[in-house]
Amino acid sequence: MNISVELTLLPLHENFETPIKNFIKKLRTLGFKVIENPMSTQIYGEYDALMSSLQEAIKEPFEKEPSVVLNMKIIKGERSEYVPSF
């Protein structure tokens, strides 16, 4: 089963850009389709493989940062080619 995941990492301190960039760079190395925009990062793949990889990728900033929030949305299905029809 394929899924689409939207992630937003929110380090709660003044130097927030570096941890966000490091997190996105890590996501890029996982071997899944990654699409970035100014508000969030989307990643697409097979459920078990993607969730297993995300578990490790999310752990890193949670261990390194003193205070951090991660917002995550998961949609069943591969939605990377979505185009609004309205």
Backbone as CSV, one residue per row, in Angstrom:
resi,resn,N_x,N_y,N_z,CA_x,CA_y,CA_z,C_x,C_y,C_z
1,MET,0.847,-1.177,0.000,0.000,0.000,0.000,0.896,1.244,0.000
2,ASN,0.641,2.155,-0.924,1.395,3.406,-0.993,0.721,4.473,-0.145
3,ILE,1.559,5.378,0.366,1.064,6.500,1.160,1.753,7.789,0.733
4,SER,1.114,8.887,1.103,1.669,10.230,0.934,1.762,10.822,2.331
5,VAL,2.920,11.390,2.668,3.134,11.941,4.009,3.577,13.392,3.872
6,GLU,2.938,14.255,4.641,3.339,15.655,4.703,3.962,15.903,6.069
7,LEU,5.159,16.496,6.064,5.906,16.735,7.295,6.257,18.211,7.428
8,THR,6.120,18.722,8.642,6.573,20.067,8.966,7.328,19.988,10.288
9,LEU,8.635,20.245,10.245,9.463,20.238,11.445,9.539,21.654,11.992
10,LEU,9.309,21.801,13.288,9.284,23.121,13.920,10.201,23.156,15.132
11,PRO,11.494,23.451,14.955,12.372,23.637,16.106,11.947,24.913,16.853
12,LEU,11.860,24.830,18.150,11.355,25.948,18.937,12.504,26.754,19.541
13,HIS,13.298,27.350,18.650,14.375,28.241,19.072,14.761,29.136,17.896
14,GLU,15.616,30.110,18.144,15.954,31.112,17.125,16.687,30.530,15.920
15,ASN,17.542,29.565,16.110,18.310,28.975,15.014,17.534,27.784,14.433
16,PHE,16.356,28.053,13.908,15.471,26.985,13.431,15.803,26.499,12.029
17,GLU,16.482,27.328,11.219,16.708,26.957,9.815,17.630,25.753,9.650
18,THR,18.689,25.697,10.409,19.663,24.607,10.254,19.044,23.239,10.521
19,PRO,18.317,23.041,11.620,17.703,21.720,11.830,16.686,21.352,10.747
20,ILE,15.954,22.328,10.238,14.985,22.054,9.171,15.716,21.617,7.909
21,LYS,16.761,22.327,7.532,17.536,21.961,6.341,18.155,20.577,6.497
22,ASN,18.683,20.283,7.677,19.280,18.966,7.918,18.235,17.852,7.809
23,PHE,17.034,18.116,8.311,15.949,17.133,8.248,15.552,16.871,6.792
24,ILE,15.417,17.923,6.008,15.053,17.766,4.598,16.165,17.026,3.839
25,LYS,17.411,17.363,4.120,18.529,16.659,3.471,18.498,15.171,3.804
26,LYS,18.168,14.835,5.046,18.052,13.435,5.452,16.925,12.751,4.681
27,LEU,15.767,13.420,4.567,14.646,12.844,3.830,15.025,12.559,2.385
28,ARG,15.818,13.435,1.786,16.235,13.259,0.394,17.075,12.002,0.197
29,THR,17.758,11.549,1.242,18.648,10.385,1.119,17.926,9.057,1.293
30,LEU,16.653,9.081,1.638,15.936,7.851,1.981,15.515,7.020,0.771
31,GLY,15.574,7.593,-0.430,15.247,6.834,-1.623,13.785,6.893,-2.045
32,PHE,13.029,7.828,-1.477,11.623,8.012,-1.832,11.461,9.321,-2.601
33,LYS,10.332,9.482,-3.245,10.030,10.739,-3.921,9.753,11.801,-2.858
34,VAL,10.474,12.926,-2.937,10.334,14.024,-1.975,10.004,15.288,-2.744
35,ILE,8.978,15.996,-2.294,8.607,17.288,-2.872,8.588,18.303,-1.745
36,GLU,9.288,19.412,-1.951,9.392,20.446,-0.924,8.679,21.709,-1.376
37,ASN,8.152,22.436,-0.413,7.623,23.775,-0.664,7.919,24.618,0.575
38,PRO,7.634,25.914,0.573,7.985,26.756,1.721,7.276,26.394,3.028
39,MET,6.184,25.638,2.954,5.401,25.343,4.151,5.642,23.939,4.724
40,SER,6.014,22.980,3.864,6.154,21.603,4.327,6.941,20.788,3.305
41,THR,7.156,19.536,3.652,7.814,18.591,2.760,6.918,17.368,2.639
42,GLN,6.719,16.914,1.403,5.934,15.711,1.174,6.873,14.597,0.724
43,ILE,6.556,13.383,1.182,7.351,12.224,0.813,6.381,11.085,0.503
44,TYR,6.714,10.295,-0.524,5.781,9.305,-1.059,6.459,7.951,-1.166
45,GLY,5.720,6.895,-0.797,6.284,5.563,-0.932,5.402,4.489,-0.350
46,GLU,5.959,3.281,-0.323,5.260,2.121,0.215,5.224,2.231,1.741
47,TYR,4.069,1.948,2.326,3.817,2.213,3.751,4.913,1.688,4.675
48,ASP,5.163,0.382,4.652,6.103,-0.197,5.617,7.509,0.380,5.463
49,ALA,7.979,0.464,4.232,9.331,0.978,3.988,9.432,2.449,4.375
50,LEU,8.432,3.240,3.988,8.486,4.677,4.275,8.375,4.954,5.769
51,MET,7.443,4.315,6.442,7.268,4.571,7.874,8.492,4.132,8.665
52,SER,9.108,3.032,8.272,10.330,2.581,8.933,11.451,3.602,8.755
53,SER,11.596,4.113,7.539,12.622,5.124,7.269,12.337,6.424,7.999
54,LEU,11.074,6.819,8.031,10.709,8.057,8.723,10.969,7.969,10.222
55,GLN,10.768,6.803,10.792,11.010,6.636,12.220,12.445,7.031,12.571
56,GLU,13.388,6.575,11.782,14.788,6.925,12.012,15.068,8.393,11.705
57,ALA,14.495,8.914,10.618,14.741,10.310,10.231,14.185,11.278,11.268
58,ILE,13.046,10.959,11.849,12.421,11.827,12.847,13.172,11.758,14.176
59,LYS,13.715,10.620,14.487,14.420,10.440,15.760,15.613,11.392,15.894
60,GLU,16.312,11.613,14.784,17.540,12.431,14.809,17.300,13.852,15.332
61,PRO,16.378,14.641,14.761,16.168,15.991,15.318,15.569,15.957,16.721
62,PHE,14.806,14.922,17.045,14.250,14.828,18.391,15.348,14.582,19.422
63,GLU,16.393,13.888,19.042,17.517,13.673,19.958,18.424,14.896,20.039
64,LYS,18.605,15.609,18.928,19.556,16.717,18.869,19.005,18.051,19.364
65,GLU,17.729,18.309,19.135,17.156,19.619,19.436,16.581,19.657,20.850
66,PRO,16.750,20.795,21.542,16.221,20.891,22.905,14.694,20.914,22.941
67,SER,14.080,21.455,21.898,12.622,21.532,21.837,12.203,21.578,20.373
68,VAL,11.370,20.628,19.968,10.992,20.526,18.565,9.600,19.894,18.453
69,VAL,8.852,20.342,17.439,7.532,19.799,17.135,7.574,19.267,15.703
70,LEU,6.893,18.155,15.457,6.761,17.634,14.104,5.274,17.441,13.821
71,ASN,4.785,18.121,12.792,3.420,17.902,12.312,3.505,16.919,11.153
72,MET,2.634,15.900,11.181,2.657,14.895,10.132,1.226,14.534,9.739
73,LYS,0.991,14.513,8.419,-0.270,14.046,7.865,0.041,12.863,6.966
74,ILE,-0.780,11.828,7.046,-0.598,10.638,6.219,-1.885,10.400,5.448
75,ILE,-1.736,10.248,4.141,-2.872,9.972,3.270,-2.627,8.628,2.601
76,LYS,-3.633,7.782,2.586,-3.516,6.515,1.870,-3.514,6.805,0.371
77,GLY,-2.536,6.271,-0.311,-2.424,6.468,-1.746,-1.288,7.401,-2.110
78,GLU,-0.822,7.274,-3.326,0.268,8.093,-3.864,-0.338,9.325,-4.507
79,ARG,-0.188,10.485,-3.899,-0.847,11.707,-4.347,0.124,12.734,-4.925
80,SER,1.324,12.327,-5.300,2.321,13.291,-5.772,1.952,13.934,-7.100
81,GLU,1.121,13.310,-7.876,0.727,13.865,-9.172,-0.624,14.581,-9.120
82,TYR,-1.117,14.853,-7.927,-2.424,15.487,-7.771,-2.466,16.850,-8.462
83,VAL,-3.527,17.075,-9.218,-3.776,18.354,-9.866,-5.235,18.726,-9.549
84,PRO,-5.472,19.904,-8.972,-6.854,20.303,-8.695,-7.692,20.331,-9.971
85,SER,-8.941,19.907,-9.860,-9.826,19.877,-11.021,-10.983,20.858,-10.880
86,PHE,-10.775,21.903,-10.131,-11.838,22.891,-9.941,-11.321,24.283,-10.228
